[in-house]
C-alpha cells in the first residue's frame, strides 16, 4: 500500500508523453504521419512479395 502514493506523486508515462506531444506540436504529428506511411508501405510491400 505504500507504493500507491508514490505512483500518484509521479505522473504516468502516458501523461508525460501527451505533455511532450503537446509541447512539440507539429514535430510529433510529422513523425506520426511518417511512421504510419512507412508501416503501410512495409505491409503493402510484404503483401506484394509474399502473394
Phi and psi in degrees as a GROMACS rama.xvg file:
@    title "Ramachandran Plot"
@    xaxis  label "Phi"
@    yaxis  label "Psi"
@TYPE xy
-72.4351  -20.4239  UNK-2
-77.9866  -20.4894  UNK-3
-64.5426  -42.7496  UNK-4
-66.0684  -32.6761  UNK-5
-69.117  -32.3776  UNK-6
-68.9629  -36.2448  UNK-7
-72.3897  -28.8565  UNK-8
-71.3714  -37.1524  UNK-9
-91.5542  134.743  UNK-10
-68.859  147.77  UNK-11
-71.6361  163.302  UNK-12
-62.8029  -33.5299  UNK-13
-65.4718  -44.1223  UNK-14
-63.9308  -40.9242  UNK-15
-64.1966  -40.6959  UNK-16
-65.8781  -42.0333  UNK-17
-64.5875  -42.6841  UNK-18
-61.9747  -42.1494  UNK-19
-65.6664  -39.5502  UNK-20
-65.9203  -39.8346  UNK-21
-66.5385  -39.4882  UNK-22
-66.8343  -39.5665  UNK-23
-85.4724  -20.4137  UNK-24
61.8365  -115.344  UNK-25
-62.4969  -29.8178  UNK-26
-62.0952  -43.8014  UNK-27
-64.8407  -40.2823  UNK-28
-65.2865  -42.4136  UNK-29
-61.9506  -44.4443  UNK-30
-65.0597  -38.7383  UNK-31
-63.005  -44.2305  UNK-32
-65.3464  -43.772  UNK-33
-62.6296  -40.1988  UNK-34
-64.7525  -43.8898  UNK-35
-62.698  -45.6424  UNK-36
-64.5469  -40.7282  UNK-37
-63.2116  -43.9289  UNK-38
-65.3692  -41.0874  UNK-39
-62.8136  -42.1113  UNK-40
-63.2609  -40.5444  UNK-41
-61.9146  -47.296  UNK-42
-65.6622  -41.2392  UNK-43
-65.1119  -41.5652  UNK-44
-62.7444  -44.5056  UNK-45
-64.75  -39.739  UNK-46
-64.2809  -38.1262  UNK-47
-67.7966  -42.417  UNK-48
-71.0604  -29.544  UNK-49
-103.674  13.6075  UNK-50
